[in-house]
Amino acid sequence: MNSLNSILVEGNLTRDPEIKRTPKGTSVCSFSVASNRFYRQDEETKKEVSFFNVETWAGLADVCMEHLNKGRGVRVVGRLKQDRWVDTDGGNHDKVKIIAEHVEFKPVFSKAGGEEKEEKEDDEQLLTAV
């Protein structure tokens, strides 16, 4: 039986997404998300920022590459994956990333005439890509 491995992160992209293809042609899109956490300590509000590397595959990767850019808000649901390797000097390394199974795109707002206005997106674009 599998153990539970599930994560939900909401934040903003810290850089534009990058896409690569596997030797068999499967799309792999990677991006980084910054998530803020606010908490009170000694009557003062503190801010803690965490950065998460996210990877999407196949059709979801293509949709993310098309519609995401630096600063865009997202909600990512997925699982954690740990990569481990040994470098040429024999040192052990590991890196944890999120493999996204579901990505929701937050609305994009633009300033029009001094007012904030939500941009309408094409009917083709889904706010939720699965």
Phi, psi and omega in degrees: 000137178287147171278163179284129178218092184217142180216146175231124180230137177234133180181203182237147177294136180267349179203164176294146180291156177238143179238142176226167178235141175286167177304333178273000176094006179286133179284140174227115181253132178236144177205168181241139181240133174259132181235128182264142174231128179250139178210161181261137175215120180051052178064016180236139177274126180249155179237132177238127181249131176242144181244133183232133174273132184237143177231134174239154186234155171057229184299322178297323178297318180295318179295317179297317181298323182287324191248351182260149173206169182307132178095341182293137178279140179219158167239124184244129174242130181189210181227158177271141176228131179253124173261135178235143177205163177246127180281178184296338178270003180088005180282137178275138179225156173209156180213133179254134177224165178262127170264108186283135175251345182205131178229127174253133179266129177284152178300148177261130179250142177231154177271118179235112179063035178084354179252150173278132184223133179285129177282133176279137181255159178305149176299333180294324182284130179263138173288337175240123178249128181238000000 
